[in-house]
Amino acid sequence: MSRRFDLRCGLAAGVTGGIQWFVKSRGDGMTAGPREARDRWEIRDPVWIPLPDGTRLAARIWLPASASTGPVPAVLEYLPYRRRDGTLARDEVTHAWLARNGYAGVRVDIRGNGDSGGFMEDEYSQAELDDGVAVIDWIARQTWCTGAVGMIGISWGGFNGLQLAQRAPEALKAAVTICFTDDRYADDIHYMGGCLLTENQGWSSQMLAYSSRPPDPAVVGEGWREIWLERLRRQPLHLETWLAHQRRDAYWRRASVCEDFGAVKAAILAVGGWADAYSNAVPRTLAALGARAAGINGPWAHKYPNMAWPEPAIGFLAECKCWFDYWLKGEGSVPDMRYRMYLMDSEPPARRMPARAGRWIAEERWPSPRIGRRQLFLSDTGLGDRAGKNALTVAHGQTVGQTAQRFCPGMRSLDELAADQTADDARCLSLDSEPLTETMDLVGAARLKLRLTADRSTGFVVARLCDVRPDGGATFVTMGALNLTHREGHERVTPMRPGEAFDVEVTLNDIAYRLPAGHRLRLALSTAYWPMLWPSAAPLSLSIDPGASMLEVPVRPNLDDTEPSFGPPEQAREGSTAVVRPESSERIEEVLPDGRRRLKLITDGGLARHDATGMETGKVITEIWDIHEEDPLSARTETRWSYTVGRESWQTRTETWTEMTCDADSFHIRASLEAFEGEVRLIERRWAFSIPRDGV
């Protein structure tokens, strides 16, 4: 029976001292009658969580009606992205669903963000994790909580959910971590294989924009402007720290859970997507944690799987409920198949792909003994069963990479998947197999062993696998990169000796992909990959000894297993947003008068008004990547964010700008932050500094 929902606002009683919203479910498959009582919940916002140093964090809590007759388990989501506007639409799906199913959903703003007090120093700082432990302890002590706490989160919330599980607070029994990493250096938005990602600069600019937004006067009161100004004065430019640590040093090892998986006591449901940047952490977590972990990798980009693209989305919240029921309540069971994966079919390449054909497969444990390794050898005639005798050369211009997908598709736009790889492949060393005589399912991580001779002391190599279709198109499958000065480990820089041979191994990103009969597998090698990777200081040429080189791909036999199934995706939202300005995006490619090629992306995130809080937010992002085909030192990136937050009688705006250039010895950064109330500029800050290159 379909029902409308109603909203009533009034003063909160008891510990919250703020606002209460009472919401009745609008249906989502529910019926009236005896179930009516458990279809109700109460929203408390703000709830102030005190920390040991006197700082208070702001929370929004969805409390089920059943909590009035007895305590319930709680599920925490802990983010810097603002609960009253930034993630509100998603929260009104996730936490309302959890409350309707008997869990208290607790959404907390990290210190220095949203309405929370204090100041944020860095991502995943010691203060953030200490606060997280205190928050979990606070939740467990509430009269409405059984003392059992779970965590859920994507990206930042997935990272710190696993990191807090490593801290092992007694009350934290389980976590669902989505699009996350266990290794902050090797597999995050800063470096890839020891190579510098241009997203390192882009993410810094994005966080400068995110964290510079004001608190809500309706929550913090008349002192909101002073709180905001002090936050703006202390807001760091994170890029200065991240760029200062170009090796895998103590800075990155702290809060990298892979350093000590043994400390994790909570049960972990690890979730990722093949189009996302963070799919590798799922199999690593399964291998490290054993029976207390399960994993799901779908075809998705950087999204919750019940609201994901490319389709198919799944009934993900039901999976979370099963996980929490078992580990927080001791009810039900966990999946027999520890690792469920979406095996993607071959499809024509496209920047935007609403759905991805394929089927679900599963393995009881990971690594799976059912997956074998097939060796393919390199020669000047392609990939085959025998190695060639003639040396192979990799040496091309700086603009290889124009057809690549975005490092982390879905964070800004839906047009960020890989285009046809043919144009890039033509400018790489591209080696094709013979047409396959039968289907080959690639499931896992391919490894490439190379014996190389370089003509420079620094540089990197990028390896891509592509699906060459009978029509001649080339679909991106997976990739890997390695800074060749890190061949002895990311902790040290070992310059190459020109003319001297050395061996390296490049591990490509995990994937589950079906290559049909009649298609070819292509290995494409390059020493540049712009705009994803910042170029080396000088053009690099590599010679490959094919007799000591080999590509090893993971092959799963075509098994007649029962296909895993999921329920329908939960997408009903208990709230609404009015679109004031729709979203749009524009991609511009041009050649500048000095010969540099420019890629410019303009992403208008639109302007929206959230009914539950009255907050109105909008954003426009401009990103520019410039480089000359023959000159790696011409590389330049520029990122601008314009963010508006307000209501009808209260409007604020922040403007952030970051530019990065380089020479052979250093990286050069300029940045600015401006904040406006109405049209009055309240503050302007500027940064300008250089950081020496350290083998990058």
C-alpha positions as CSV (number, residue, x, y, z in Angstrom):
1,M,0.0,0.0,0.0
2,S,1.5,3.3,-1.0
3,R,1.6,6.0,1.6
4,R,2.8,9.6,1.7
5,F,5.3,10.7,4.3
6,D,4.9,13.7,6.5
7,L,7.4,16.0,8.2
8,R,7.0,17.9,11.4
9,C,9.6,20.2,12.9
10,G,9.8,21.1,16.6
11,L,12.2,21.6,19.5
12,A,14.0,18.5,20.5
13,A,13.9,17.2,24.1
14,G,16.5,15.5,26.2
15,V,20.1,15.3,25.2
16,T,19.9,16.7,21.7
17,G,18.9,20.3,22.6
18,G,18.2,20.9,18.9
19,I,15.8,20.0,16.1
20,Q,13.8,16.9,15.7
21,W,12.1,15.6,12.6
22,F,9.6,12.9,12.7
23,V,9.2,10.9,9.5
24,K,6.7,8.2,8.5
25,S,7.8,5.8,5.8
26,R,6.3,6.4,2.4
27,G,6.1,2.8,1.5
28,D,9.0,1.2,-0.3
29,G,7.1,-2.1,-0.2
30,M,5.7,-1.7,3.3
31,T,2.1,-2.1,4.2
32,A,-0.2,-0.5,6.8
33,G,-1.5,-2.3,9.9
34,P,0.6,-4.2,12.4
35,R,3.9,-3.1,10.7
36,E,3.0,0.6,11.1
37,A,5.0,1.0,14.4
38,R,8.2,-0.3,13.0
39,D,7.8,1.8,9.8
40,R,8.4,4.9,11.9
41,W,11.5,6.6,13.1
42,E,12.7,9.9,14.6
43,I,15.4,12.1,13.2
44,R,17.5,14.0,15.7
45,D,19.6,16.8,14.4
46,P,21.8,18.3,15.7
47,V,23.0,15.9,18.3
48,W,26.3,17.1,19.8
49,I,28.9,14.4,20.6
50,P,31.5,15.6,23.1
51,L,35.1,14.7,22.6
52,P,37.8,14.5,25.3
53,D,39.4,17.8,24.3
54,G,36.1,19.7,24.6
55,T,35.4,19.8,20.9
56,R,31.8,18.8,19.9
57,L,31.0,16.9,16.7
58,A,27.6,17.4,15.0
59,A,25.5,14.3,14.2
60,R,22.2,13.5,12.6
61,I,20.6,10.4,13.9
62,W,17.8,8.3,12.4
63,L,16.4,6.5,15.5
64,P,13.9,3.6,14.9
65,A,10.6,3.6,16.8
66,S,11.6,0.3,18.3
67,A,14.4,2.1,20.3
68,S,11.7,3.5,22.5
69,T,11.0,0.0,23.9
70,G,14.5,-1.4,23.9
71,P,18.0,-0.6,22.6
72,V,19.0,-1.2,19.0
73,P,22.4,-1.6,17.3
74,A,23.8,1.5,15.6
75,V,25.6,2.0,12.2
76,L,27.9,5.0,12.0
77,E,28.9,7.0,8.9
78,Y,31.7,9.4,9.6
79,L,32.6,12.0,6.9
80,P,33.8,15.5,6.2
81,Y,31.2,16.0,3.5
82,R,28.4,17.8,5.5
83,R,25.4,15.9,6.7
84,R,22.8,18.7,6.1
85,D,23.5,19.2,2.4
86,G,26.6,17.4,1.0
87,T,25.5,13.8,1.5
88,L,21.9,14.5,2.6
89,A,20.2,12.9,-0.4
90,R,22.2,9.7,-0.1
91,D,21.8,9.7,3.7
92,E,18.0,9.9,3.3
93,V,18.2,6.7,1.4
94,T,20.7,4.8,3.5
95,H,20.0,5.8,7.0
96,A,16.3,5.9,6.7
97,W,16.4,2.4,5.3
98,L,18.6,1.2,8.2
99,A,16.2,2.8,10.7
100,R,13.2,1.2,9.1
101,N,15.0,-2.1,9.5
102,G,15.8,-1.7,13.2
103,Y,19.2,0.1,13.2
104,A,20.1,3.6,14.5
105,G,21.7,5.4,11.6
106,V,24.3,7.9,12.9
107,R,25.8,10.4,10.5
108,V,28.7,12.5,12.0
109,D,30.6,15.4,10.5
110,I,34.3,15.1,11.0
111,R,35.9,18.0,13.1
112,G,36.3,21.2,11.2
113,N,33.6,20.3,8.6
114,G,29.9,21.0,8.4
115,D,28.7,22.1,11.9
116,S,31.3,20.2,13.9
117,G,33.8,22.2,16.0
118,G,37.6,22.2,15.7
119,F,39.8,22.2,12.7
120,M,40.8,19.5,10.2
121,E,44.5,19.0,9.8
122,D,44.7,16.4,7.0
123,E,42.8,13.4,5.7
124,Y,42.8,10.4,8.1
125,S,44.8,12.3,10.7
126,Q,45.5,11.0,14.1
127,A,42.9,13.4,15.5
128,E,40.3,12.2,13.1
129,L,40.8,8.5,14.1
130,D,41.0,9.4,17.8
131,D,37.7,11.3,17.5
132,G,36.2,8.3,15.7
133,V,37.1,6.0,18.5
134,A,35.5,8.5,21.0
135,V,32.3,8.7,18.8
136,I,32.0,4.9,18.7
137,D,32.4,4.7,22.5
138,W,29.8,7.5,22.9
139,I,27.3,5.7,20.6
140,A,27.7,2.5,22.5
141,R,26.9,4.2,25.8
142,Q,23.6,5.7,24.7
143,T,20.5,4.2,26.2
144,W,19.0,3.6,22.8
145,C,22.1,1.5,21.7
146,T,22.7,-2.2,22.5
147,G,26.4,-1.4,22.7
148,A,27.0,-3.0,19.3
149,V,28.2,-0.6,16.6
150,G,28.8,-1.0,12.9
151,M,30.2,1.4,10.3
152,I,29.3,2.0,6.7
153,G,30.9,4.4,4.2
154,I,32.2,5.0,0.7
155,S,35.5,6.6,-0.2
156,W,36.6,8.7,2.8
157,G,34.0,6.9,4.9
158,G,35.2,3.5,3.6
159,F,38.8,4.4,4.4
160,N,38.2,5.5,7.9
161,G,35.8,2.6,8.6
162,L,38.6,0.2,7.9
163,Q,41.1,2.4,9.7
164,L,38.9,2.5,12.8
165,A,38.5,-1.2,12.6
166,Q,42.3,-1.5,12.9
167,R,42.1,0.7,16.0
168,A,39.7,-2.0,17.3
169,P,37.4,-0.2,19.7
170,E,35.5,-2.8,21.7
171,A,32.0,-1.7,20.5
172,L,32.9,-1.8,16.8
173,K,31.8,-5.3,15.6
174,A,31.5,-4.9,11.8
175,A,32.1,-2.5,9.0
176,V,30.9,-2.2,5.4
177,T,33.7,-0.4,3.5
178,I,33.0,0.8,-0.1
179,C,35.4,2.1,-2.7
180,F,38.3,2.2,-0.2
181,T,42.0,1.4,0.1
182,D,44.1,-0.4,2.6
183,D,47.3,1.3,1.3
184,R,47.4,5.1,1.3
185,Y,50.5,5.4,-0.9
186,A,50.3,2.6,-3.4
187,D,46.6,2.7,-4.1
188,D,45.0,6.0,-3.4
189,I,44.4,9.3,-5.3
190,H,48.0,10.6,-4.8
191,Y,50.4,8.1,-6.4
192,M,50.0,5.0,-8.6
193,G,52.9,2.6,-8.7
194,G,55.1,5.4,-7.4
195,C,54.0,7.8,-10.2
196,L,52.5,11.1,-9.3
197,L,48.8,11.3,-10.2
198,T,47.5,14.7,-11.4
199,E,44.5,14.0,-9.1
200,N,46.9,14.7,-6.2
201,Q,46.5,18.3,-7.1
202,G,42.9,18.1,-8.1
203,W,41.8,16.4,-4.9
204,S,43.6,19.0,-2.9
205,S,41.7,21.7,-4.7
206,Q,38.5,19.8,-4.2
207,M,39.1,19.4,-0.4
208,L,40.0,23.1,-0.1
209,A,36.6,23.9,-1.6
210,Y,34.7,21.3,0.5
211,S,36.2,22.2,3.9
212,S,36.0,26.0,3.4
213,R,32.2,26.0,3.4
214,P,30.5,27.6,6.4
215,P,28.6,26.0,9.2
216,D,24.8,26.4,9.3
217,P,23.6,29.4,11.3
218,A,20.3,27.5,12.0
219,V,22.5,25.0,13.9
220,V,25.4,26.8,15.4
221,G,23.7,30.2,16.0
222,E,24.8,33.8,15.6
223,G,28.5,33.0,16.0
224,W,28.5,31.1,12.7
225,R,30.6,33.8,10.9
226,E,33.3,33.9,13.5
227,I,33.5,30.1,13.4
228,W,33.7,30.2,9.6
229,L,36.4,32.9,9.5
230,E,38.6,31.0,12.0
231,R,38.1,27.8,9.9
232,L,39.1,29.7,6.8
233,R,42.2,31.2,8.4
234,R,43.4,27.7,9.5
235,Q,42.4,25.7,6.4
236,P,45.5,23.9,5.1
237,L,46.3,23.4,1.4
238,H,46.7,19.6,1.6
239,L,48.8,19.4,-1.6
240,E,51.7,21.0,0.3
241,T,51.9,18.0,2.6
242,W,51.0,15.3,0.0
243,L,53.6,16.5,-2.5
244,A,56.3,16.6,0.2
245,H,56.0,12.8,0.6
246,Q,56.8,11.3,-2.8
247,R,58.0,8.0,-1.4
248,R,56.2,5.5,0.8
249,D,57.4,6.8,4.1
250,A,56.0,6.9,7.6
251,Y,53.5,9.6,6.6
252,W,51.7,7.1,4.2
253,R,52.3,4.0,6.4
254,R,50.3,5.6,9.2
255,A,46.6,4.7,8.7
256,S,47.5,2.2,5.9
257,V,45.7,-0.9,7.2
258,C,47.8,-3.2,5.1
259,E,50.7,-2.5,7.6
260,D,48.8,-4.5,10.2
261,F,45.7,-6.3,9.1
262,G,46.1,-8.5,12.2
263,A,44.9,-5.6,14.4
264,V,41.5,-5.6,12.6
265,K,38.9,-7.4,14.9
266,A,35.7,-6.3,13.3
267,A,34.1,-8.2,10.4
268,I,34.6,-6.4,7.1
269,L,32.3,-6.5,4.0
270,A,34.6,-5.0,1.4
271,V,33.0,-3.5,-1.7
272,G,34.3,-2.0,-4.9
273,G,33.7,-1.5,-8.6
274,W,35.7,-2.3,-11.7
275,A,35.3,1.2,-13.1
276,D,36.4,2.7,-9.8
277,A,39.9,3.5,-8.7
278,Y,39.8,1.3,-5.6
279,S,38.8,-2.2,-6.7
280,N,42.2,-3.7,-5.8
281,A,41.7,-3.3,-2.0
282,V,38.8,-5.8,-2.0
283,P,40.8,-8.9,-2.9
284,R,43.7,-7.8,-0.7
285,T,41.4,-7.4,2.2
286,L,39.8,-10.8,1.6
287,A,43.2,-12.5,1.4
288,A,44.4,-10.8,4.6
289,L,41.3,-11.2,6.9
290,G,40.1,-14.7,5.9
291,A,36.7,-15.8,7.3
292,R,35.9,-12.4,8.9
293,A,35.7,-10.7,5.5
294,A,33.6,-11.0,2.4
295,G,33.8,-9.0,-0.8
296,I,31.7,-7.7,-3.7
297,N,33.1,-6.1,-6.9
298,G,30.6,-4.9,-9.4
299,P,30.9,-3.1,-12.8
300,W,30.4,0.3,-11.0
301,A,32.2,3.5,-10.7
302,H,32.6,5.5,-7.4
303,K,29.0,5.0,-6.1
304,Y,27.0,3.1,-3.6
305,P,26.0,-0.2,-5.3
306,N,22.2,0.4,-4.8
307,M,22.5,3.7,-6.7
308,A,25.4,2.8,-9.0
309,W,26.3,3.1,-12.6
310,P,27.0,1.5,-14.9
311,E,24.1,-0.8,-14.1
312,P,23.2,-3.3,-12.8
313,A,22.7,-1.8,-9.4
314,I,21.9,-4.3,-6.6
315,G,19.9,-4.6,-3.4
316,F,23.0,-3.5,-1.5
317,L,21.4,-2.3,1.7
318,A,19.8,-5.7,2.2
319,E,23.3,-7.2,1.9
320,C,24.5,-4.7,4.6
321,K,21.6,-5.7,6.8
322,C,22.5,-9.4,6.6
323,W,26.1,-8.5,7.5
324,F,25.1,-6.4,10.4
325,D,22.4,-8.8,11.6
326,Y,25.0,-11.6,11.8
327,W,27.8,-9.6,13.4
328,L,25.9,-7.1,15.5
329,K,22.8,-9.2,16.5
330,G,24.0,-12.8,16.1
331,E,21.2,-13.5,13.7
332,G,21.0,-15.1,10.2
333,S,24.1,-16.0,8.3
334,V,26.8,-14.5,6.1
335,P,27.4,-15.4,2.4
336,D,28.9,-18.8,1.7
337,M,30.7,-17.4,-1.3
338,R,33.2,-15.0,0.1
339,Y,33.9,-13.1,-3.1
340,R,31.1,-12.1,-5.6
341,M,32.2,-10.5,-8.8
342,Y,30.6,-9.1,-11.9
343,L,32.2,-10.7,-15.0
344,M,31.9,-8.0,-17.6
345,D,31.2,-8.8,-21.2
346,S,33.0,-7.2,-24.1
347,E,31.2,-4.0,-25.2
348,P,32.1,-1.2,-27.6
349,P,34.0,1.6,-25.7
350,A,32.2,4.7,-24.6
351,R,32.9,7.6,-22.2
352,R,29.4,7.2,-20.8
353,M,28.0,3.7,-20.3
354,P,24.6,3.5,-18.5
355,A,24.7,-0.3,-18.2
356,R,27.3,-3.0,-18.5
357,A,26.5,-6.5,-19.9
358,G,27.8,-9.5,-18.0
359,R,27.0,-11.9,-15.2
360,W,27.8,-12.5,-11.5
361,I,30.3,-15.1,-10.5
362,A,31.6,-16.1,-7.1
363,E,34.5,-17.8,-5.3
364,E,34.4,-19.5,-1.9
365,R,37.8,-18.1,-0.9
366,W,40.4,-15.7,-2.2
367,P,42.9,-16.2,-3.7
368,S,40.9,-18.9,-5.5
369,P,42.6,-22.2,-6.4
370,R,40.3,-22.4,-9.4
371,I,42.0,-19.5,-11.2
372,G,45.1,-20.4,-13.2
373,R,47.8,-18.3,-14.9
374,R,48.4,-18.2,-18.6
375,Q,51.7,-17.0,-19.9
376,L,52.0,-14.9,-23.0
377,F,55.4,-13.9,-24.4
378,L,56.4,-10.7,-26.2
379,S,57.8,-10.5,-29.7
380,D,57.8,-8.1,-32.6
381,T,54.9,-10.0,-34.0
382,G,52.7,-9.6,-30.9
383,L,51.8,-11.8,-27.9
384,G,52.1,-15.5,-28.3
385,D,53.5,-18.8,-27.0
386,R,57.2,-17.9,-27.9
387,A,59.4,-15.0,-27.0
388,G,60.9,-13.0,-29.8
389,K,64.5,-12.4,-30.4
390,N,64.5,-8.8,-31.5
391,A,64.6,-6.0,-28.9
392,L,61.4,-4.0,-28.6
393,T,61.3,-0.2,-28.1
394,V,59.0,2.0,-26.1
395,A,59.5,5.7,-26.9
396,H,56.6,8.1,-27.6
397,G,55.3,11.6,-27.1
398,Q,53.8,13.1,-23.9
399,T,50.2,13.0,-25.0
400,V,49.6,9.3,-24.8
401,G,46.7,8.8,-22.4
402,Q,44.1,11.1,-24.0
403,T,41.6,8.2,-24.4
404,A,42.0,7.1,-20.8
405,Q,39.2,6.9,-18.2
406,R,39.3,9.4,-15.3
407,F,41.4,8.0,-12.4
408,C,38.2,7.8,-10.3
409,P,35.1,8.0,-12.6
410,G,31.9,9.3,-11.1
411,M,33.3,11.7,-8.6
412,R,32.4,14.7,-10.8
413,S,30.6,13.5,-13.9
414,L,29.2,10.4,-15.7
415,D,31.3,11.0,-18.8
416,E,34.6,9.7,-17.4
417,L,35.0,6.2,-18.7
418,A,37.6,5.2,-21.3
419,A,37.1,6.0,-24.9
420,D,38.2,3.8,-27.8
421,Q,41.9,3.1,-27.1
422,T,42.9,2.9,-30.8
423,A,44.4,6.4,-31.1
424,D,46.6,5.9,-28.0
425,D,47.5,2.3,-28.9
426,A,48.8,3.5,-32.3
427,R,51.4,5.7,-30.5
428,C,52.5,3.0,-28.0
429,L,54.3,-0.3,-28.3
430,S,51.2,-2.4,-28.9
431,L,51.4,-6.2,-29.0
432,D,48.4,-8.2,-30.0
433,S,47.6,-11.9,-29.5
434,E,46.2,-14.0,-32.3
435,P,42.3,-14.1,-32.4
436,L,41.1,-16.2,-29.5
437,T,39.8,-19.6,-30.4
438,E,37.6,-19.7,-27.3
439,T,36.3,-17.4,-24.6
440,M,38.9,-16.3,-22.0
441,D,37.7,-15.0,-18.6
442,L,40.3,-12.7,-17.0
443,V,39.6,-12.7,-13.2
444,G,42.2,-11.2,-10.9
445,A,45.4,-9.2,-11.4
446,A,47.7,-9.6,-14.5
447,R,51.4,-9.4,-13.9
448,L,54.0,-8.1,-16.5
449,K,57.7,-9.0,-16.1
450,L,60.1,-6.9,-18.2
451,R,63.8,-6.8,-18.7
452,L,64.5,-3.2,-19.6
453,T,67.3,-0.9,-20.7
454,A,66.7,2.9,-20.3
455,D,68.3,6.0,-21.8
456,R,67.5,8.1,-18.7
457,S,67.9,7.8,-15.0
458,T,64.3,8.5,-14.1
459,G,60.9,7.7,-15.6
460,F,58.0,5.2,-15.6
461,V,56.3,2.6,-17.7
462,V,52.5,2.2,-18.1
463,A,51.0,-1.1,-19.2
464,R,47.4,-1.5,-20.5
465,L,45.4,-4.5,-21.5
466,C,42.8,-3.9,-24.3
467,D,40.1,-5.9,-25.9
468,V,40.6,-5.6,-29.7
469,R,37.3,-6.2,-31.2
470,P,36.7,-7.7,-34.7
471,D,35.4,-4.3,-35.9
472,G,38.8,-2.8,-35.0
473,G,37.8,-0.9,-31.9
474,A,39.8,-1.3,-28.7
475,T,38.1,-1.4,-25.3
476,F,40.1,-0.6,-22.2
477,V,40.3,-3.6,-19.8
478,T,42.8,-2.7,-17.1
479,M,46.2,-1.0,-16.5
480,G,49.2,-0.7,-14.2
481,A,52.1,1.7,-13.8
482,L,55.5,1.7,-12.2
483,N,58.0,4.4,-11.4
484,L,61.1,2.7,-12.5
485,T,63.2,4.4,-9.8
486,H,61.0,2.5,-7.3
487,R,61.8,-0.9,-8.7
488,E,63.4,-1.9,-5.4
489,G,60.4,-0.7,-3.4
490,H,58.4,2.5,-3.0
491,E,60.4,3.4,0.1
492,R,63.6,4.3,-1.8
493,V,64.7,5.9,-5.1
494,T,67.1,3.9,-7.2
495,P,68.0,5.9,-10.3
496,M,68.4,3.8,-13.5
497,R,71.8,3.5,-15.1
498,P,71.4,4.4,-18.8
499,G,72.4,1.4,-21.0
500,E,72.3,-1.1,-18.1
501,A,69.6,-3.8,-18.1
502,F,67.4,-4.4,-15.1
503,D,64.2,-6.5,-14.3
504,V,60.9,-5.1,-13.1
505,E,57.4,-6.5,-12.5
506,V,54.3,-4.4,-13.0
507,T,51.1,-5.6,-11.4
508,L,47.9,-4.5,-13.2
509,N,44.7,-3.6,-11.5
510,D,42.3,-6.4,-10.7
511,I,39.5,-7.1,-13.1
512,A,36.8,-9.6,-14.1
513,Y,36.4,-9.4,-17.9
514,R,35.3,-11.8,-20.6
515,L,37.2,-11.8,-23.9
516,P,35.1,-13.6,-26.5
517,A,36.4,-15.9,-29.2
518,G,37.5,-14.0,-32.2
519,H,38.8,-11.0,-30.2
520,R,42.5,-10.3,-29.5
521,L,44.2,-9.3,-26.3
522,R,46.4,-6.3,-26.6
523,L,49.3,-5.2,-24.4
524,A,50.1,-1.5,-24.9
525,L,53.2,0.0,-23.3
526,S,54.1,3.7,-22.9
527,T,56.4,5.9,-21.0
528,A,53.8,8.7,-20.6
529,Y,50.2,8.7,-19.7
530,W,48.7,12.2,-19.6
531,P,46.6,13.6,-18.1
532,M,46.4,10.9,-15.5
533,L,50.1,10.8,-14.6
534,W,52.4,13.7,-14.2
535,P,55.3,13.3,-16.7
536,S,58.8,12.4,-15.8
537,A,61.4,15.2,-16.0
538,A,62.7,14.1,-19.5
539,P,61.3,11.9,-22.3
540,L,62.2,8.3,-21.6
541,S,63.0,5.6,-24.1
542,L,63.0,1.9,-23.1
543,S,64.4,-1.2,-24.8
544,I,62.8,-4.5,-23.9
545,D,64.5,-7.9,-24.0
546,P,61.6,-10.2,-25.0
547,G,63.6,-13.3,-24.0
548,A,63.4,-12.2,-20.3
549,S,59.9,-10.7,-20.4
550,M,56.4,-12.2,-20.1
551,L,52.8,-11.2,-19.5
552,E,50.9,-13.5,-17.1
553,V,47.2,-13.2,-17.1
554,P,44.7,-14.7,-14.5
555,V,42.3,-17.1,-16.3
556,R,39.2,-18.5,-14.7
557,P,37.7,-21.6,-16.3
558,N,34.2,-21.2,-17.8
559,L,32.4,-22.9,-14.9
560,D,28.7,-23.8,-14.8
561,D,28.2,-22.4,-11.3
562,T,25.1,-21.1,-9.8
563,E,25.0,-17.4,-10.4
564,P,24.9,-15.2,-7.3
565,S,21.7,-13.1,-7.0
566,F,20.8,-9.9,-5.3
567,G,17.5,-8.2,-4.5
568,P,16.3,-5.0,-6.1
569,P,18.2,-1.9,-5.4
570,E,17.0,0.3,-2.6
571,Q,16.6,3.8,-4.0
572,A,13.6,5.3,-2.3
573,R,14.5,8.5,-0.5
574,E,12.7,9.8,2.5
575,G,13.1,13.4,1.5
576,S,13.4,15.5,-1.6
577,T,15.5,18.1,-3.4
578,A,14.3,20.9,-5.6
579,V,16.5,21.4,-8.7
580,V,17.1,25.1,-9.1
581,R,19.8,24.7,-11.8
582,P,20.4,21.4,-13.6
583,E,23.7,19.7,-13.8
584,S,25.7,19.8,-17.1
585,S,29.3,19.1,-18.3
586,E,31.4,20.2,-21.2
587,R,34.7,18.7,-22.6
588,I,36.9,20.9,-24.7
589,E,40.0,19.8,-26.5
590,E,42.2,22.3,-28.3
591,V,45.7,23.2,-29.4
592,L,47.1,26.4,-28.0
593,P,49.2,28.9,-30.1
594,D,52.5,27.6,-28.5
595,G,51.6,24.0,-29.6
596,R,50.5,22.7,-26.2
597,R,47.4,20.5,-26.2
598,R,44.7,21.5,-23.8
599,L,42.0,19.4,-22.2
600,K,39.4,21.5,-20.4
601,L,36.5,20.0,-18.4
602,I,33.7,22.3,-17.1
603,T,31.4,20.5,-14.7
604,D,28.4,22.4,-13.5
605,G,27.1,20.4,-10.5
606,G,23.9,22.4,-10.6
607,L,22.1,24.2,-7.8
608,A,19.7,22.3,-5.4
609,R,17.5,23.1,-2.4
610,H,17.2,20.3,0.2
611,D,13.7,20.3,1.7
612,A,14.7,18.7,5.0
613,T,17.1,21.4,6.0
614,G,16.3,24.3,3.7
615,M,20.0,24.4,2.6
616,E,20.7,25.5,-1.0
617,T,24.0,24.4,-2.5
618,G,25.6,24.6,-5.9
619,K,29.0,24.1,-7.5
620,V,30.9,24.7,-10.8
621,I,34.3,23.0,-11.4
622,T,36.8,24.0,-14.1
623,E,39.8,21.7,-14.8
624,I,42.6,22.3,-17.3
625,W,45.5,20.0,-18.3
626,D,48.1,21.4,-20.7
627,I,51.1,19.7,-22.2
628,H,53.3,19.9,-25.3
629,E,53.8,16.6,-27.2
630,E,57.6,16.9,-27.1
631,D,58.2,18.6,-23.7
632,P,57.2,17.0,-20.4
633,L,58.3,20.2,-18.6
634,S,55.4,22.0,-20.3
635,A,52.9,20.1,-18.1
636,R,50.4,22.3,-16.3
637,T,47.2,21.7,-14.4
638,E,44.7,24.2,-13.1
639,T,41.6,23.6,-11.0
640,R,38.9,26.1,-10.0
641,W,36.0,25.4,-7.7
642,S,33.1,27.8,-7.0
643,Y,30.8,26.6,-4.2
644,T,27.6,28.3,-3.0
645,V,25.8,27.5,0.3
646,G,22.9,29.4,1.6
647,R,19.2,30.1,2.0
648,E,16.9,32.8,0.6
649,S,18.1,35.4,3.1
650,W,21.7,34.0,3.6
651,Q,24.1,33.4,0.8
652,T,27.8,32.4,0.9
653,R,30.3,31.5,-1.7
654,T,33.9,30.1,-1.7
655,E,36.2,30.3,-4.7
656,T,39.3,28.1,-4.8
657,W,42.1,27.9,-7.5
658,T,45.2,25.8,-7.7
659,E,47.9,25.7,-10.4
660,M,50.7,23.2,-10.7
661,T,53.7,23.4,-13.1
662,C,57.3,22.0,-12.9
663,D,60.8,22.2,-14.1
664,A,63.4,19.4,-14.1
665,D,64.1,19.8,-10.4
666,S,60.9,21.0,-8.7
667,F,57.2,21.2,-8.7
668,H,55.7,24.7,-8.5
669,I,52.4,25.4,-6.8
670,R,50.2,28.5,-6.7
671,A,46.8,28.5,-5.0
672,S,44.1,30.8,-3.6
673,L,41.0,30.8,-1.4
674,E,38.4,33.5,-1.3
675,A,35.2,33.5,0.8
676,F,32.2,35.7,0.3
677,E,29.0,36.5,2.3
678,G,26.7,37.8,-0.3
679,E,29.0,39.9,-2.6
680,V,31.3,41.0,0.3
681,R,34.6,39.2,0.3
682,L,35.4,38.3,3.9
683,I,38.9,36.7,3.4
684,E,41.5,36.0,0.7
685,R,44.4,33.6,1.2
686,R,47.2,32.8,-1.3
687,W,49.9,30.1,-1.4
688,A,53.1,29.9,-3.6
689,F,55.8,27.3,-3.0
690,S,58.1,24.8,-4.7
691,I,58.9,21.3,-3.7
692,P,61.9,19.3,-5.1
693,R,61.2,16.3,-7.2
694,D,62.3,13.1,-5.5
695,G,62.6,10.5,-8.2
696,V,59.2,11.4,-9.6
